[in-house]
Amino acid sequence: MRVAIFDFDGTLYANETFQLLMKHLKNHPLYSNRYKKFFRAILPLYIGYKLKVYPENMLKERSMQFYLKVFKNFSTAELDIYFEELAEKMKKDFNPLVLSKLEQHSNEDIHIMLVSGAYTPLLHSVTKGLPFNTIIGTDIPIIGQTIDSQVPILHIQGNRKNKKIFAALEGETIDWDNSFAYGDSFSDLSVLELVGNPVAVNPDTKLKKIAVERKWTII
């Protein structure tokens, strides 16, 4: 079996999900009053990150945890509505070149995976109608039908992506040499190195240097 693994932020989606999440909360007609509390919570983390005393991966994970606290005791149905509002905005910024690759791989009967640090329910909402066979994201803890914002999340990034990919494909024989992966940043390197056909999408400086040196496809 061949696979095609797609990153989301900066790859399928041209922008950064968390920036949009912040903007959406800040301007939301029902929940904007919760933004200040969230911003105060993440500000010390952000300052620590800018001062290079707090690592980026921890900043992302903790910020996503604090964001969930905004929706304490929300039902899953309420959260789905919130994410559907975001999905309509995000679809406008999908990369058309990446969408064409997605369609191509679907026609080739390749197993298509979306692997991202974004919230899993948001990924499902924004990709409705697209031919993904497997979607891996950062799961939101749920008790019954209610969000449990006290349970620590496991933000899917770096080598955690690889572990989730292998777990999802357990029991399958994968033709890695003839498989594909798409990513935009140096943090995607471990996934790109899994396959024989890595593709750098609008890559950051570090990833572009590697892609050029190794003669990877760049789009």
N, C-alpha and C positions, 0 to 999 in steps of 0.2 A: 504494500500500500504506500502511495506517495502522499505527502502532506504539504500544505501551504499555510504558513504561520504568519499572521498579520498582527503587528502592533496597532494601537489605536491613536493615541495622542501624537500628533506630528506626522502620522503615516496615513491611516485611513481618514482621520479627522485632522484637518490642517492646523488646528490650534491646541491649546491646553485645556483639558476638561476642568481642572480645579479652578482656573481663573474664571471660567464661565459659571461654575457653581457659586463662587463668591459673588459675582455680579448679579446672578439670578436671585440669590437670597437678599442682597442689599436692596434690590428694586422690586421685590415681590409685593403684590398688593395685600397679602394676608400675613406674611412672615417677616417683613422687613424689620420689624421691631426686635427681632432676635439677632440681627446682624452684629450689633455693637458688642453683645456679650461674646459672640463667637470671635470677633476681631480682637477683643482684649485678651482672649485666651491664647490665640496663636501669635500675638505680637512678640512676646519674649522669645519664642522659638525662632521667629523670623530674624530678630536682632542677633540671636546667638549664631544663626546660620550665616548671616552677613559678616559677622566677626570671626567666622571660621572656627567656632568652638562647638558647633552643633552640626553633625553631618546631614547632608541633603536627604538621604534615605529615611532618617529618623524624622526630619522635618515633615516630609510627605506623609508618613504613617501617622504621626501625632496630629497633623492638621486634619486628616480625614477622620480620625477618631473624634476630634472636637466638633467637626462639622456634623457628625451624627448626633451629638448631644443636643443640637438645635431641635432635633425631631424626636426627643424623648417622649415615649408613650404614643407616638404616631402608629397608626395601623399600616399594614403593608399596602392596603388599598390607597390610603392617603399618600404614601410615598410614591406609589406607581403613578399617580396623577401628577405629582411634582416632577418626576423624571420625564414623563411624557411631554410636559411643557418644555423642558430642556431639549428633548430629542428633536422637536420640530425646529428649534433654532440651530442645532448642531448639523443636521442633515444638509443644510445649505453650504456648509464648509467641508464637505467630503471631497477628497482629492479625486478628480475624474480619472487620472491615470491609474491610480490604485484601484478604483472601482472597475476599470476595464480589465486589470489583471485578475481581480476577484471573479469576474464573469468568465474570463478565459479558463481559469483553473476549475471552475464549476463545470464548464463544458467538457473539460478533460477528465472528469470523474475523479478529481483529486480531493482528498479529505481536507476541508478548509477549517482552520482554527483562528479564533480571535483571542489574543492573550494580552491582557492590559491590567494596569493597576487601578483603573477606574472601577467604580462600584458595579458589581455584577448585574443588578436589576436595571441600572442605567444602560449598560451595554446591550442587554436584551431589548430594551425599549427602543434604542436609537438604531438598532440593526434589523428591526422587523422588515421582512421582505428580502433581506440579503441572504445569500446561500451559505451561511456558516453552519458547519456540522457540530462544532464544539466552541463554546464561549467560556473563557476563563477570566475571571476578574476578582476584585476584592469583595468577598462576601460580607453581607450585613447580618449581624447576629439577630435572630428572631426568636421570640418566645410566643408560641401560639400564633397569633396574627399581629403581634406588636413588636416594634423595634426595641431591642435591648441595647441601649447605648453604653451600658456599663461594661459589657464584655469586650475585651481587647480585640481589635481587628488584626488580620494578617494581611498587610499590604503586599500585593503581588508585584514584585520588582526584582531586577537582577537575576540571581541564580534561583530565586523562588519560582520564576517563570519556567525554568527548565524542569524543576521538580514537578510542577503542576502538569506540564506537557507530558512528561514520562508517565505520570500517574494516569492521565486521561487516555493514553495510548497503550496502557498495560495489556499484554496479551496479543497485541498486533505486531506483525512483522513489517517494519517500516523501511522503505527504500530511501534512506537519508541522502544518498548521493544524488538522487534525482528529485529531491524535494526542494521546496522554496521557503524563504523567510524574508519578511519585509520589516524594516525598522529605521528609525530616524536618528537615534542617539547612541552614544558610546555605551550606555547602560543596556542596550539591546544586543551587545556583542556576543554574549554567551548563547543567545538564541540563534543569531545569524550564523554562528560557527557550527551549528548542528547540521546544516544542510549543504548540499553541493551547489545550490543556486541562491546565495544570499544577495539581497537587493537593498541598497541604501536609498532611502527616500528623503530628499531634502536634508541630507545628513548634517549633524553638527560638526564642528571643526575636527574633533578627535576621530569620529567615525569616518569622516570624509578622507582623512589622511590614510587610515587603514584600508578603506575601500579602494583608493587609488593605488596603493602599494600592492594590494592583492588582486587588483584588476577585477573587482566586483562590479556588477551593474549598478549604475546610479541613475535615479529618476527624480 
